[in-house]
Amino acid sequence: MVVKGTATGTVTDFDGNYSIEVGSSGTLVFSYIGYKTVEVVVNGKSVINTILPIDATQLDDVVVVGLWYPEKSEVTSSISQIKR
């Protein structure tokens, strides 16, 4: 997140905790890839929690990966066919 209109920012830890210094009238801008940006006015609060809604419009491509683990007999028969 960043303080709106500045280069002051921080990132959250694994649990979503963060610490940042901002004036009591400042605005925090929370953003993350694949989620909608949320702006929260501080209004003198010392704790601000927010949830970023998913932004499905940013998901242009979906990649599907399939894995195949051949049986030993399939590998052996494939090798013997190559040797012929």
Biopython code that builds the backbone (N, CA, C, O; Angstrom):
import numpy as np
from Bio.PDB.StructureBuilder import StructureBuilder

atoms = [
    (1, "MET", "N", (0.834, -1.166, 0.000)),
    (1, "MET", "CA", (0.000, 0.000, 0.000)),
    (1, "MET", "C", (0.879, 1.228, 0.000)),
    (1, "MET", "O", (2.051, 1.173, 0.374)),
    (2, "VAL", "N", (0.304, 2.333, -0.421)),
    (2, "VAL", "CA", (1.028, 3.600, -0.454)),
    (2, "VAL", "C", (0.139, 4.689, 0.138)),
    (2, "VAL", "O", (-1.084, 4.567, 0.190)),
    (3, "VAL", "N", (0.799, 5.756, 0.582)),
    (3, "VAL", "CA", (0.064, 6.943, 0.998)),
    (3, "VAL", "C", (-0.244, 7.705, -0.281)),
    (3, "VAL", "O", (0.665, 8.056, -1.032)),
    (4, "LYS", "N", (-1.514, 7.959, -0.529)),
    (4, "LYS", "CA", (-1.944, 8.589, -1.782)),
    (4, "LYS", "C", (-1.207, 9.907, -2.019)),
    (4, "LYS", "O", (-1.116, 10.756, -1.132)),
    (5, "GLY", "N", (-0.684, 10.055, -3.236)),
    (5, "GLY", "CA", (-0.003, 11.272, -3.629)),
    (5, "GLY", "C", (1.450, 11.342, -3.198)),
    (5, "GLY", "O", (2.096, 12.377, -3.362)),
    (6, "THR", "N", (1.981, 10.234, -2.639)),
    (6, "THR", "CA", (3.376, 10.214, -2.209)),
    (6, "THR", "C", (4.042, 8.941, -2.723)),
    (6, "THR", "O", (3.406, 8.097, -3.354)),
    (7, "ALA", "N", (5.329, 8.825, -2.438)),
    (7, "ALA", "CA", (6.060, 7.596, -2.761)),
    (7, "ALA", "C", (6.234, 6.734, -1.515)),
    (7, "ALA", "O", (6.932, 5.721, -1.556)),
    (8, "THR", "N", (5.603, 7.128, -0.404)),
    (8, "THR", "CA", (5.703, 6.390, 0.850)),
    (8, "THR", "C", (4.798, 5.165, 0.790)),
    (8, "THR", "O", (3.596, 5.276, 0.550)),
    (9, "GLY", "N", (5.392, 3.998, 1.011)),
    (9, "GLY", "CA", (4.586, 2.788, 0.948)),
    (9, "GLY", "C", (5.198, 1.663, 1.752)),
    (9, "GLY", "O", (6.294, 1.796, 2.298)),
    (10, "THR", "N", (4.490, 0.570, 1.819)),
    (10, "THR", "CA", (4.953, -0.622, 2.523)),
    (10, "THR", "C", (4.224, -1.836, 1.956)),
    (10, "THR", "O", (3.305, -1.697, 1.149)),
    (11, "VAL", "N", (4.635, -3.013, 2.379)),
    (11, "VAL", "CA", (3.957, -4.245, 2.001)),
    (11, "VAL", "C", (3.562, -4.984, 3.277)),
    (11, "VAL", "O", (4.115, -4.736, 4.349)),
    (12, "THR", "N", (2.614, -5.880, 3.148)),
    (12, "THR", "CA", (2.185, -6.655, 4.310)),
    (12, "THR", "C", (3.067, -7.875, 4.482)),
    (12, "THR", "O", (3.739, -8.312, 3.547)),
    (13, "ASP", "N", (3.056, -8.427, 5.703)),
    (13, "ASP", "CA", (3.756, -9.686, 5.928)),
    (13, "ASP", "C", (2.834, -10.832, 5.508)),
    (13, "ASP", "O", (1.770, -10.596, 4.936)),
    (14, "PHE", "N", (3.233, -12.052, 5.787)),
    (14, "PHE", "CA", (2.479, -13.234, 5.376)),
    (14, "PHE", "C", (1.054, -13.239, 5.930)),
    (14, "PHE", "O", (0.138, -13.763, 5.296)),
    (15, "ASP", "N", (0.874, -12.656, 7.111)),
    (15, "ASP", "CA", (-0.448, -12.642, 7.758)),
    (15, "ASP", "C", (-1.251, -11.384, 7.447)),
    (15, "ASP", "O", (-2.356, -11.218, 7.963)),
    (16, "GLY", "N", (-0.714, -10.495, 6.611)),
    (16, "GLY", "CA", (-1.435, -9.282, 6.245)),
    (16, "GLY", "C", (-1.183, -8.108, 7.169)),
    (16, "GLY", "O", (-1.834, -7.072, 7.033)),
    (17, "ASN", "N", (-0.255, -8.241, 8.106)),
    (17, "ASN", "CA", (0.071, -7.146, 9.026)),
    (17, "ASN", "C", (1.001, -6.147, 8.345)),
    (17, "ASN", "O", (1.826, -6.520, 7.511)),
    (18, "TYR", "N", (0.859, -4.888, 8.704)),
    (18, "TYR", "CA", (1.706, -3.853, 8.134)),
    (18, "TYR", "C", (1.843, -2.695, 9.116)),
    (18, "TYR", "O", (1.087, -2.594, 10.082)),
    (19, "SER", "N", (2.811, -1.826, 8.859)),
    (19, "SER", "CA", (3.014, -0.623, 9.650)),
    (19, "SER", "C", (3.448, 0.478, 8.695)),
    (19, "SER", "O", (4.324, 0.273, 7.855)),
    (20, "ILE", "N", (2.833, 1.643, 8.829)),
    (20, "ILE", "CA", (3.166, 2.778, 7.968)),
    (20, "ILE", "C", (2.819, 4.062, 8.703)),
    (20, "ILE", "O", (1.848, 4.103, 9.459)),
    (21, "GLU", "N", (3.598, 5.098, 8.489)),
    (21, "GLU", "CA", (3.318, 6.398, 9.093)),
    (21, "GLU", "C", (2.623, 7.284, 8.068)),
    (21, "GLU", "O", (3.097, 7.465, 6.946)),
    (22, "VAL", "N", (1.486, 7.830, 8.487)),
    (22, "VAL", "CA", (0.698, 8.686, 7.604)),
    (22, "VAL", "C", (-0.010, 9.731, 8.461)),
    (22, "VAL", "O", (-0.381, 9.458, 9.603)),
    (23, "GLY", "N", (-0.194, 10.912, 7.913)),
    (23, "GLY", "CA", (-0.902, 11.958, 8.646)),
    (23, "GLY", "C", (-2.356, 11.562, 8.920)),
    (23, "GLY", "O", (-2.915, 10.708, 8.232)),
    (24, "SER", "N", (-2.955, 12.188, 9.923)),
    (24, "SER", "CA", (-4.318, 11.814, 10.318)),
    (24, "SER", "C", (-5.349, 12.096, 9.229)),
    (24, "SER", "O", (-6.445, 11.537, 9.261)),
    (25, "SER", "N", (-5.015, 12.955, 8.268)),
    (25, "SER", "CA", (-5.959, 13.244, 7.180)),
    (25, "SER", "C", (-5.545, 12.570, 5.875)),
    (25, "SER", "O", (-6.134, 12.835, 4.827)),
    (26, "GLY", "N", (-4.535, 11.699, 5.931)),
    (26, "GLY", "CA", (-4.047, 11.035, 4.725)),
    (26, "GLY", "C", (-4.975, 9.924, 4.236)),
    (26, "GLY", "O", (-5.930, 9.538, 4.910)),
    (27, "THR", "N", (-4.662, 9.431, 3.054)),
    (27, "THR", "CA", (-5.426, 8.336, 2.458)),
    (27, "THR", "C", (-4.468, 7.208, 2.101)),
    (27, "THR", "O", (-3.434, 7.441, 1.475)),
    (28, "LEU", "N", (-4.813, 5.984, 2.499)),
    (28, "LEU", "CA", (-4.014, 4.813, 2.139)),
    (28, "LEU", "C", (-4.623, 4.160, 0.910)),
    (28, "LEU", "O", (-5.842, 4.019, 0.815)),
    (29, "VAL", "N", (-3.775, 3.762, -0.029)),
    (29, "VAL", "CA", (-4.217, 3.090, -1.250)),
    (29, "VAL", "C", (-3.692, 1.659, -1.201)),
    (29, "VAL", "O", (-2.485, 1.428, -1.278)),
    (30, "PHE", "N", (-4.608, 0.701, -1.073)),
    (30, "PHE", "CA", (-4.265, -0.711, -1.025)),
    (30, "PHE", "C", (-4.451, -1.304, -2.413)),
    (30, "PHE", "O", (-5.487, -1.094, -3.045)),
    (31, "SER", "N", (-3.444, -2.051, -2.896)),
    (31, "SER", "CA", (-3.572, -2.671, -4.219)),
    (31, "SER", "C", (-2.773, -3.965, -4.255)),
    (31, "SER", "O", (-1.801, -4.146, -3.522)),
    (32, "TYR", "N", (-3.222, -4.870, -5.145)),
    (32, "TYR", "CA", (-2.534, -6.136, -5.360)),
    (32, "TYR", "C", (-2.998, -6.692, -6.703)),
    (32, "TYR", "O", (-4.151, -6.502, -7.089)),
    (33, "ILE", "N", (-2.118, -7.368, -7.405)),
    (33, "ILE", "CA", (-2.447, -7.913, -8.718)),
    (33, "ILE", "C", (-3.644, -8.862, -8.613)),
    (33, "ILE", "O", (-3.669, -9.749, -7.759)),
    (34, "GLY", "N", (-4.623, -8.669, -9.481)),
    (34, "GLY", "CA", (-5.807, -9.523, -9.503)),
    (34, "GLY", "C", (-6.910, -9.063, -8.568)),
    (34, "GLY", "O", (-7.958, -9.703, -8.484)),
    (35, "TYR", "N", (-6.685, -7.956, -7.860)),
    (35, "TYR", "CA", (-7.681, -7.426, -6.932)),
    (35, "TYR", "C", (-7.939, -5.958, -7.244)),
    (35, "TYR", "O", (-7.079, -5.272, -7.797)),
    (36, "LYS", "N", (-9.131, -5.480, -6.885)),
    (36, "LYS", "CA", (-9.462, -4.079, -7.089)),
    (36, "LYS", "C", (-8.739, -3.226, -6.057)),
    (36, "LYS", "O", (-8.549, -3.648, -4.916)),
    (37, "THR", "N", (-8.339, -2.032, -6.458)),
    (37, "THR", "CA", (-7.672, -1.089, -5.567)),
    (37, "THR", "C", (-8.696, -0.485, -4.614)),
    (37, "THR", "O", (-9.809, -0.146, -5.017)),
    (38, "VAL", "N", (-8.305, -0.352, -3.331)),
    (38, "VAL", "CA", (-9.186, 0.219, -2.320)),
    (38, "VAL", "C", (-8.468, 1.404, -1.678)),
    (38, "VAL", "O", (-7.310, 1.297, -1.275)),
    (39, "GLU", "N", (-9.170, 2.538, -1.588)),
    (39, "GLU", "CA", (-8.637, 3.723, -0.917)),
    (39, "GLU", "C", (-9.384, 3.921, 0.395)),
    (39, "GLU", "O", (-10.614, 3.888, 0.437)),
    (40, "VAL", "N", (-8.608, 4.130, 1.484)),
    (40, "VAL", "CA", (-9.205, 4.320, 2.803)),
    (40, "VAL", "C", (-8.650, 5.612, 3.406)),
    (40, "VAL", "O", (-7.436, 5.778, 3.522)),
    (41, "VAL", "N", (-9.544, 6.522, 3.789)),
    (41, "VAL", "CA", (-9.144, 7.756, 4.459)),
    (41, "VAL", "C", (-8.835, 7.423, 5.911)),
    (41, "VAL", "O", (-9.634, 6.765, 6.577)),
    (42, "VAL", "N", (-7.689, 7.869, 6.409)),
    (42, "VAL", "CA", (-7.232, 7.509, 7.758)),
    (42, "VAL", "C", (-8.129, 8.121, 8.834)),
    (42, "VAL", "O", (-8.515, 7.417, 9.766)),
    (43, "ASN", "N", (-8.468, 9.392, 8.738)),
    (43, "ASN", "CA", (-9.317, 10.076, 9.721)),
    (43, "ASN", "C", (-8.876, 9.836, 11.153)),
    (43, "ASN", "O", (-9.718, 9.637, 12.029)),
    (44, "GLY", "N", (-7.568, 9.851, 11.413)),
    (44, "GLY", "CA", (-7.054, 9.716, 12.764)),
    (44, "GLY", "C", (-7.045, 8.306, 13.328)),
    (44, "GLY", "O", (-6.656, 8.120, 14.481)),
    (45, "LYS", "N", (-7.462, 7.299, 12.555)),
    (45, "LYS", "CA", (-7.471, 5.910, 13.040)),
    (45, "LYS", "C", (-6.047, 5.379, 13.148)),
    (45, "LYS", "O", (-5.180, 5.728, 12.347)),
    (46, "SER", "N", (-5.816, 4.531, 14.152)),
    (46, "SER", "CA", (-4.491, 3.913, 14.285)),
    (46, "SER", "C", (-4.477, 2.485, 13.746)),
    (46, "SER", "O", (-3.408, 1.920, 13.519)),
    (47, "VAL", "N", (-5.659, 1.897, 13.539)),
    (47, "VAL", "CA", (-5.768, 0.552, 12.967)),
    (47, "VAL", "C", (-6.737, 0.611, 11.799)),
    (47, "VAL", "O", (-7.871, 1.067, 11.943)),
    (48, "ILE", "N", (-6.285, 0.150, 10.647)),
    (48, "ILE", "CA", (-7.152, 0.113, 9.463)),
    (48, "ILE", "C", (-7.067, -1.281, 8.865)),
    (48, "ILE", "O", (-5.996, -1.729, 8.457)),
    (49, "ASN", "N", (-8.191, -1.952, 8.817)),
    (49, "ASN", "CA", (-8.296, -3.273, 8.186)),
    (49, "ASN", "C", (-9.196, -3.136, 6.969)),
    (49, "ASN", "O", (-10.206, -2.433, 7.013)),
    (50, "THR", "N", (-8.836, -3.802, 5.895)),
    (50, "THR", "CA", (-9.661, -3.762, 4.690)),
    (50, "THR", "C", (-9.529, -5.077, 3.950)),
    (50, "THR", "O", (-8.587, -5.837, 4.177)),
    (51, "ILE", "N", (-10.466, -5.340, 3.074)),
    (51, "ILE", "CA", (-10.436, -6.536, 2.225)),
    (51, "ILE", "C", (-10.490, -6.069, 0.783)),
    (51, "ILE", "O", (-11.331, -5.247, 0.421)),
    (52, "LEU", "N", (-9.592, -6.595, -0.039)),
    (52, "LEU", "CA", (-9.577, -6.232, -1.449)),
    (52, "LEU", "C", (-10.479, -7.203, -2.218)),
    (52, "LEU", "O", (-10.275, -8.416, -2.162)),
    (53, "PRO", "N", (-11.473, -6.673, -2.936)),
    (53, "PRO", "CA", (-12.322, -7.564, -3.745)),
    (53, "PRO", "C", (-11.577, -8.062, -4.979)),
    (53, "PRO", "O", (-10.744, -7.350, -5.542)),
    (54, "ILE", "N", (-11.879, -9.269, -5.388)),
    (54, "ILE", "CA", (-11.256, -9.855, -6.583)),
    (54, "ILE", "C", (-11.703, -9.083, -7.815)),
    (54, "ILE", "O", (-12.870, -8.709, -7.936)),
    (55, "ASP", "N", (-10.766, -8.848, -8.728)),
    (55, "ASP", "CA", (-11.056, -8.159, -9.988)),
    (55, "ASP", "C", (-10.892, -9.160, -11.125)),
    (55, "ASP", "O", (-9.804, -9.304, -11.683)),
    (56, "ALA", "N", (-11.968, -9.841, -11.461)),
    (56, "ALA", "CA", (-11.925, -10.889, -12.485)),
    (56, "ALA", "C", (-11.592, -10.334, -13.865)),
    (56, "ALA", "O", (-11.177, -11.094, -14.740)),
    (57, "THR", "N", (-11.762, -9.033, -14.085)),
    (57, "THR", "CA", (-11.458, -8.461, -15.406)),
    (57, "THR", "C", (-9.964, -8.470, -15.689)),
    (57, "THR", "O", (-9.557, -8.359, -16.846)),
    (58, "GLN", "N", (-9.137, -8.601, -14.654)),
    (58, "GLN", "CA", (-7.696, -8.639, -14.866)),
    (58, "GLN", "C", (-7.205, -10.035, -15.218)),
    (58, "GLN", "O", (-6.030, -10.216, -15.534)),
    (59, "LEU", "N", (-8.075, -11.004, -15.167)),
    (59, "LEU", "CA", (-7.675, -12.377, -15.469)),
    (59, "LEU", "C", (-7.895, -12.642, -16.954)),
    (59, "LEU", "O", (-8.934, -13.176, -17.343)),
    (60, "ASP", "N", (-6.922, -12.271, -17.787)),
    (60, "ASP", "CA", (-7.046, -12.427, -19.232)),
    (60, "ASP", "C", (-6.821, -13.855, -19.685)),
    (60, "ASP", "O", (-7.531, -14.345, -20.563)),
    (61, "ASP", "N", (-5.851, -14.527, -19.105)),
    (61, "ASP", "CA", (-5.494, -15.863, -19.538)),
    (61, "ASP", "C", (-5.521, -16.827, -18.363)),
    (61, "ASP", "O", (-5.201, -16.465, -17.231)),
    (62, "VAL", "N", (-5.900, -18.037, -18.651)),
    (62, "VAL", "CA", (-5.854, -19.105, -17.662)),
    (62, "VAL", "C", (-4.954, -20.187, -18.221)),
    (62, "VAL", "O", (-5.140, -20.621, -19.357)),
    (63, "VAL", "N", (-3.992, -20.623, -17.450)),
    (63, "VAL", "CA", (-3.067, -21.656, -17.879)),
    (63, "VAL", "C", (-3.392, -22.937, -17.130)),
    (63, "VAL", "O", (-3.442, -22.952, -15.900)),
    (64, "VAL", "N", (-3.613, -24.013, -17.879)),
    (64, "VAL", "CA", (-3.895, -25.311, -17.282)),
    (64, "VAL", "C", (-2.705, -26.208, -17.548)),
    (64, "VAL", "O", (-2.262, -26.342, -18.689)),
    (65, "VAL", "N", (-2.191, -26.818, -16.502)),
    (65, "VAL", "CA", (-1.033, -27.692, -16.629)),
    (65, "VAL", "C", (-1.476, -29.102, -16.268)),
    (65, "VAL", "O", (-2.056, -29.331, -15.207)),
    (66, "GLY", "N", (-1.198, -30.039, -17.158)),
    (66, "GLY", "CA", (-1.523, -31.437, -16.890)),
    (66, "GLY", "C", (-0.248, -32.248, -16.723)),
    (66, "GLY", "O", (0.729, -32.046, -17.444)),
    (67, "LEU", "N", (-0.266, -33.149, -15.783)),
    (67, "LEU", "CA", (0.899, -33.992, -15.535)),
    (67, "LEU", "C", (0.545, -35.447, -15.828)),
    (67, "LEU", "O", (-0.568, -35.896, -15.558)),
    (68, "TRP", "N", (1.507, -36.168, -16.380)),
    (68, "TRP", "CA", (1.303, -37.577, -16.689)),
    (68, "TRP", "C", (2.501, -38.333, -16.165)),
    (68, "TRP", "O", (3.643, -38.014, -16.497)),
    (69, "TYR", "N", (2.244, -39.322, -15.357)),
    (69, "TYR", "CA", (3.305, -40.164, -14.825)),
    (69, "TYR", "C", (3.144, -41.550, -15.439)),
    (69, "TYR", "O", (2.266, -42.312, -15.034)),
    (70, "PRO", "N", (3.995, -41.881, -16.422)),
    (70, "PRO", "CA", (3.839, -43.156, -17.125)),
    (70, "PRO", "C", (4.217, -44.343, -16.240)),
    (70, "PRO", "O", (5.059, -44.239, -15.348)),
    (71, "GLU", "N", (3.570, -45.465, -16.516)),
    (71, "GLU", "CA", (3.938, -46.721, -15.870)),
    (71, "GLU", "C", (5.289, -47.166, -16.446)),
    (71, "GLU", "O", (5.658, -46.764, -17.549)),
    (72, "LYS", "N", (6.002, -47.973, -15.716)),
    (72, "LYS", "CA", (7.312, -48.445, -16.173)),
    (72, "LYS", "C", (7.183, -49.174, -17.509)),
    (72, "LYS", "O", (8.039, -49.025, -18.381)),
    (73, "SER", "N", (6.124, -49.956, -17.675)),
    (73, "SER", "CA", (5.945, -50.708, -18.919)),
    (73, "SER", "C", (5.732, -49.773, -20.112)),
    (73, "SER", "O", (6.154, -50.092, -21.223)),
    (74, "GLU", "N", (5.092, -48.636, -19.899)),
    (74, "GLU", "CA", (4.880, -47.679, -20.986)),
    (74, "GLU", "C", (6.201, -47.058, -21.433)),
    (74, "GLU", "O", (6.429, -46.861, -22.627)),
    (75, "VAL", "N", (7.060, -46.755, -20.481)),
    (75, "VAL", "CA", (8.354, -46.175, -20.810)),
    (75, "VAL", "C", (9.215, -47.204, -21.524)),
    (75, "VAL", "O", (9.857, -46.890, -22.526)),
    (76, "THR", "N", (9.233, -48.428, -21.017)),
    (76, "THR", "CA", (10.037, -49.493, -21.606)),
    (76, "THR", "C", (9.584, -49.790, -23.030)),
    (76, "THR", "O", (10.416, -49.933, -23.927)),
    (77, "SER", "N", (8.260, -49.885, -23.248)),
    (77, "SER", "CA", (7.774, -50.193, -24.594)),
    (77, "SER", "C", (8.044, -49.033, -25.545)),
    (77, "SER", "O", (8.295, -49.258, -26.729)),
    (78, "SER", "N", (7.999, -47.789, -25.049)),
    (78, "SER", "CA", (8.294, -46.641, -25.900)),
    (78, "SER", "C", (9.756, -46.650, -26.325)),
    (78, "SER", "O", (10.066, -46.343, -27.476)),
    (79, "ILE", "N", (10.653, -46.997, -25.416)),
    (79, "ILE", "CA", (12.078, -47.052, -25.738)),
    (79, "ILE", "C", (12.356, -48.153, -26.743)),
    (79, "ILE", "O", (13.129, -47.956, -27.681)),
    (80, "SER", "N", (11.735, -49.314, -26.559)),
    (80, "SER", "CA", (11.991, -50.416, -27.480)),
    (80, "SER", "C", (11.455, -50.109, -28.879)),
    (80, "SER", "O", (12.013, -50.588, -29.866)),
    (81, "GLN", "N", (10.368, -49.309, -28.982)),
    (81, "GLN", "CA", (9.847, -48.941, -30.291)),
    (81, "GLN", "C", (10.808, -47.969, -30.981)),
    (81, "GLN", "O", (10.950, -48.010, -32.203)),
    (82, "ILE", "N", (11.461, -47.104, -30.221)),
    (82, "ILE", "CA", (12.412, -46.161, -30.809)),
    (82, "ILE", "C", (13.631, -46.883, -31.353)),
    (82, "ILE", "O", (14.164, -46.490, -32.390)),
    (83, "LYS", "N", (14.082, -47.930, -30.678)),
    (83, "LYS", "CA", (15.279, -48.645, -31.082)),
    (83, "LYS", "C", (15.065, -49.413, -32.373)),
    (83, "LYS", "O", (16.044, -49.693, -33.064)),
    (84, "ARG", "N", (13.883, -49.757, -32.727)),
    (84, "ARG", "CA", (13.632, -50.577, -33.936)),
    (84, "ARG", "C", (13.865, -49.854, -35.173)),
    (84, "ARG", "O", (13.695, -50.413, -36.257)),
]
sb = StructureBuilder()
sb.init_structure("model")
sb.init_model(0)
sb.init_chain("A")
sb.init_seg("    ")
for serial, (resi, resn, name, xyz) in enumerate(atoms, 1):
    if name == "N":
        sb.init_residue(resn, " ", resi, " ")
    sb.init_atom(name, np.array(xyz, "f"), 0.0, 1.0, " ", f" {name:<3s}", serial, name[0])
structure = sb.get_structure()
